[in-house]
Amino acid sequence: MSRRNMSLLAGGIAIAIAVALLSPLASGDPDGLERVAEDKAFIEQAEDPGYEILQDYTIPGVDNEAVSTVLAGIVGVLVLGGLTFGAGWLLRRRRAGREGATGSPTDPQRPGARV
């Protein structure tokens, strides 16, 4: 990975963690869809999700609600970042495997190759 890409990745993770640190300051009011469901009186028809990894954006066993929310945010950032990085890595490997079979763009034996 190039130095520029590593800087962008580190900056993105830093911003996401900073947002997670500010998450306890977010409004406790329901979000837009939930608010409309309450206002239009069909909230009782809502169903719970089939699974919840971090229920209500908290970490089980952490008593301080603000700290628990921040930790849940950081865990979410790291998990999503890891999944995204892993998917990118797999796609690069797959592309490299294809180029190895057909010749790379810089292969001088290949017509029209960049040298």
C-alpha positions as CSV (number, residue, x, y, z in Angstrom):
1,M,0.0,0.0,0.0
2,S,1.4,3.4,-0.9
3,R,2.3,6.0,1.7
4,R,-0.5,8.3,0.4
5,N,-3.1,5.5,0.8
6,M,-1.9,4.7,4.3
7,S,-2.2,8.3,5.2
8,L,-5.7,8.5,3.9
9,L,-6.6,5.3,5.7
10,A,-5.2,6.5,9.0
11,G,-6.9,9.8,8.6
12,G,-10.3,8.2,7.9
13,I,-10.0,5.9,10.9
14,A,-9.0,8.8,13.1
15,I,-12.0,10.8,12.0
16,A,-14.3,7.8,12.6
17,I,-12.9,7.3,16.1
18,A,-13.3,11.0,16.8
19,V,-17.0,10.8,15.8
20,A,-17.4,7.7,18.1
21,L,-15.9,9.7,20.9
22,L,-18.5,12.4,20.4
23,S,-21.4,9.9,20.1
24,P,-22.6,10.4,23.7
25,L,-23.5,14.0,22.7
26,A,-25.9,12.8,20.1
27,S,-29.6,13.4,20.6
28,G,-31.5,10.7,22.5
29,D,-34.7,11.5,20.4
30,P,-35.8,8.9,17.9
31,D,-34.4,9.1,14.4
32,G,-36.5,10.2,11.4
33,L,-38.2,6.9,10.6
34,E,-38.9,6.0,14.2
35,R,-40.3,9.5,14.8
36,V,-42.6,9.3,11.8
37,A,-43.8,5.8,13.0
38,E,-44.6,7.3,16.4
39,D,-46.3,10.4,14.9
40,K,-48.4,8.3,12.5
41,A,-49.2,5.7,15.2
42,F,-47.8,2.6,13.5
43,I,-44.7,2.1,15.7
44,E,-46.4,-0.9,17.4
45,Q,-46.1,-2.8,14.0
46,A,-42.3,-2.6,14.1
47,E,-40.5,-5.8,14.5
48,D,-37.2,-6.4,16.2
49,P,-34.2,-7.4,14.0
50,G,-33.3,-11.1,13.8
51,Y,-30.1,-10.4,15.6
52,E,-28.4,-7.5,17.5
53,I,-24.6,-7.5,17.8
54,L,-24.3,-4.4,20.1
55,Q,-27.8,-3.9,21.4
56,D,-28.7,-0.2,21.7
57,Y,-25.1,0.7,20.8
58,T,-23.7,-0.5,24.1
59,I,-21.1,-3.0,25.3
60,P,-22.5,-5.5,27.8
61,G,-20.9,-5.3,31.2
62,V,-19.8,-1.6,31.0
63,D,-22.0,0.2,33.5
64,N,-21.2,3.8,32.4
65,E,-23.6,4.5,29.5
66,A,-21.4,7.1,27.8
67,V,-18.3,5.0,27.9
68,S,-20.2,2.0,26.7
69,T,-21.5,3.9,23.7
70,V,-18.1,5.2,22.8
71,L,-16.6,1.7,23.1
72,A,-19.4,0.3,20.9
73,G,-18.7,3.0,18.3
74,I,-15.0,2.3,18.3
75,V,-15.7,-1.5,18.0
76,G,-18.0,-0.7,15.1
77,V,-15.4,1.4,13.3
78,L,-12.7,-1.3,13.8
79,V,-15.0,-4.1,12.6
80,L,-16.2,-2.2,9.6
81,G,-12.7,-1.0,8.7
82,G,-11.4,-4.5,9.0
83,L,-14.1,-5.9,6.8
84,T,-13.5,-3.2,4.2
85,F,-9.7,-3.6,4.3
86,G,-10.1,-7.4,4.0
87,A,-12.5,-7.1,1.0
88,G,-10.1,-4.7,-0.7
89,W,-7.2,-7.1,-0.1
90,L,-9.1,-10.1,-1.5
91,L,-10.1,-8.0,-4.6
92,R,-6.5,-7.0,-5.2
93,R,-5.3,-10.6,-4.9
94,R,-8.0,-11.7,-7.3
95,R,-7.1,-9.0,-9.8
96,A,-3.4,-9.9,-9.4
97,G,-4.2,-13.5,-10.1
98,R,-6.0,-12.6,-13.3
99,E,-3.2,-10.3,-14.5
100,G,-0.7,-13.1,-13.8
101,A,-2.6,-15.4,-16.1
102,T,-3.0,-12.9,-18.9
103,G,0.2,-10.8,-18.4
104,S,0.5,-7.7,-16.4
105,P,-0.1,-4.2,-17.8
106,T,3.7,-3.5,-17.5
107,D,4.7,-6.8,-19.2
108,P,7.0,-5.8,-22.2
109,Q,5.9,-9.0,-24.0
110,R,2.3,-7.8,-24.1
111,P,1.3,-5.5,-27.0
112,G,0.4,-2.0,-25.9
113,A,2.1,-2.5,-22.5
114,R,3.3,0.5,-20.4
115,V,7.0,0.3,-19.9
